[in-house]
Amino acid sequence: MRRREPRPAGRAIAALAERLAPQTLLADVQRVWPQAVGELVAAQAEPTGERDGVLVVTCTSAVWAQELDLMAPDLVTRINGLLGAGMVRGLRCQAVSARGWSG
């Protein structure tokens, strides 16, 4: 009887995490957010809500919220491209005080 070699656990854990993740538009966007916006923007802003295809993006400052408002059409196109669907219709960017930012 031949003994099977152990398989790497990384693939199994990733598959399990994928099955356990919430099946919502917000969860899907949160998974692709860093790839869609880049590391710099992802460090300053994160999607925190969604309603009727409009994402609420919470930013570290009003300046970042304004910048993302200007970038919104391009970001929506990138996000929808990564998701493979046109489910995101827009962004609503808001700023949070520095004390409230945990990322």
NORCOR-V676785 format. One record per backbone hydrogen bond with DSSP energy under -1.0 kcal/mol. CO is the residue of the C=O (numbers start at 1). NH is the residue of the N-H. If there is no record, write none. Layout:
# NORCOR-V676785
co=CO nh=NH
co=CO nh=NH
This chain:
# NORCOR-V676785
co=9 nh=13
co=10 nh=14
co=11 nh=15
co=12 nh=16
co=13 nh=17
co=14 nh=18
co=15 nh=19
co=16 nh=20
co=17 nh=21
co=22 nh=24
co=24 nh=28
co=25 nh=29
co=26 nh=30
co=27 nh=31
co=28 nh=32
co=29 nh=33
co=32 nh=36
co=33 nh=37
co=34 nh=38
co=38 nh=42
co=39 nh=43
co=41 nh=44
co=41 nh=45
co=44 nh=60
co=46 nh=58
co=49 nh=56
co=51 nh=54
co=53 nh=89
co=53 nh=90
co=54 nh=51
co=55 nh=92
co=56 nh=48
co=56 nh=49
co=57 nh=94
co=58 nh=46
co=59 nh=96
co=61 nh=65
co=62 nh=66
co=63 nh=67
co=64 nh=68
co=65 nh=69
co=66 nh=70
co=67 nh=71
co=68 nh=72
co=71 nh=75
co=72 nh=76
co=73 nh=77
co=74 nh=78
co=75 nh=79
co=76 nh=80
co=77 nh=81
co=78 nh=82
co=79 nh=83
co=80 nh=84
co=80 nh=85
co=90 nh=55
co=92 nh=57
co=94 nh=59
co=97 nh=100
